[in-house]
Amino acid sequence: MGRNRLEAFSDGVIAIIITIMVLEMKVPHDAGIEALRPLVPVFMCYVLSFLYVGIYWNNHHHMLHTVNWVTGRILWANLHLLFWLSLFPFVTGWMGENHFAAVPSALYGGVLLAAAIAYRILQQSIIAAQGVDSSLATAIGSDWKGKVSPVIYAVGVAASLRRSWIAQALYVLAALLWLIPDRRIEGALRKHDG
């Protein structure tokens, strides 16, 4: 089976996730600038989550370009990733509405950790199907960002129960690591095609 349906479905789910997140930001009933003050934490959470969903979409897009055929294992691994990404609107809203309180911050980090693990499972499922000499296996190499990020999320979850601002800083740090363009897969595909 080709990858087109998998890509289209994933793109649709991710687009819906972003739409739900923005709809969670409630419009103030007052027209004054002061009415926006309570929305600042919600907006900050939205920006962070938008970055994360965008990072996942971008990397997912590149990763799927390495897929020659889709197996049942890849389909289920992809659904597993989409499940965790679909929880972003909930944890984003809860953390924002509660001004980065400990338990919502911990759950946010838990969802980040679960999504990172799910992404890794999808990546490994693709490599298992395509072979250890595949474009994806060659491109990711040691994948230091993929190994460091879950550790950052786990430390963030633990830190959130004592000092939630440390957790927030760690979540931002991990996003910044991934925000720097990762051209490994593009390079491997060019090398493989050329």
JOPEHU-V380407 format. One record per helix or strand. SS is the DSSP state (2 for helix, 1 for strand). FROM is the first residue (numbers start at 1). LEN is the number of residues. If there is no record, write none. Layout:
((SS & FROM & LEN) (SS & FROM & LEN))
This chain:
((2 & 4 & 20) (2 & 33 & 32) (2 & 72 & 15) (2 & 88 & 10) (2 & 102 & 29) (2 & 135 & 6) (2 & 144 & 17) (2 & 164 & 16) (2 & 184 & 10))
